[in-house]
Amino acid sequence: MQIQNTPQSQALQSLLDRAVDNKKIFGTSYCLKHNDFTWCGGSGNLESGTPYFIASTTKLFVTAIILRLQSQGKLDIRDSIAKYLDSTTLEGLHVLNGKDFSVEITIQNLLAHNSGLPDYFQYTDRGKESLFKSLMRGQDQALTFEDVLARNKTMKPVFPPNSRGRAFYSDTNFQLLGKIIENITDMSFSQVLEALILEPLALKQSYLYQSPEDTRPADMYFKDSLLRIPQAMAFFGADGGMVSTSSDMCRFIEAFFEGKIFPRDDLPGLYVWNKIFFPMQAGIGLHRFKAPWFFDPFGQVPEFLGHSGLSGALAFYCPRKQIYIAGTVNQLAYPSAPFSLMIRLTRVL
């Protein structure tokens, strides 16, 4: 049941209200669940039920779909991607120091960002502007999967696939996973998402953003300016194109860790951690957030497992405190903000 008029709910709402300064953060929306206590709230220009872009938190849905398909015997994450992608896609995909590693990449490598593939979104050749920087300047543009491949094949891979202890965050990995899902199911990624995740979990406010004419999601902010890039958002798909609400996302993150989408016994196998960007670690299809010891010398900040997105969105599970939490600060320029707020909110319980 959702509880609102209690000291805890009032403290949670107060934290959201104080996070909105109308300089960096213009709106917040969070939902959390702890045992029988569920609370959702919004502040500033966001309400608790406002739909927003979840960006790369979409990747957690992709992980859930891949593991569901594996449980149905339709794939094995140890399979080479060559089993599911055509030769045009594979040709020249990963060539490093004269050797083509493309067929050595596995589905697991893509999930774990252990493929060594460059990132078509933030990575670029020397002297050129990345897609990310272009979009942050408001230069909206439509792309295709073929554009991603073309960009990727001009860039040098970072390391050979499955290099021990290495990870490099690449949106290209999840573009490829989206295509693999479509090829296996003979359905669009949007249709698979609906059939395997959204409909069974009754996530009625969640969907894949596909039309630049769709004005339902809240506009994102980059610093103190609205960032409207609907053409790009309509393209991102499996690597970051979903829209959701905090309550839907909280329901999803609970289902992810409670075995409601794929076998719960698969979870421990995902916890193979490699450094990816401070202070995050990459597992197989999800991330681990843990404050480093010099920021948290007394171990007061527990670990969180889940995923976040560049839009300021996140969805995490805190095993120590048995809390599921999801939300957004709807701001791209200050990536620590949603995590700081998540930590403060979970301290209330």
CORZIJO-V517951 format. One record per helix or strand. SS is the DSSP state (2 for helix, 1 for strand). FROM is the first residue (numbers start at 1). TO is the last residue. If there is no record, write none. Layout:
SS:FROM:TO
SS:FROM:TO
//
This chain:
1:2:2
2:7:19
1:27:34
1:37:44
1:52:55
2:58:71
1:80:80
2:81:83
2:87:90
1:95:96
1:99:100
2:102:104
1:106:106
2:107:111
2:131:136
2:145:153
2:171:185
2:189:198
1:207:208
1:220:222
1:225:227
2:230:239
1:242:244
2:246:257
2:264:270
1:274:277
1:280:282
1:287:289
1:304:308
1:313:318
1:323:328
1:331:331
2:337:347
//
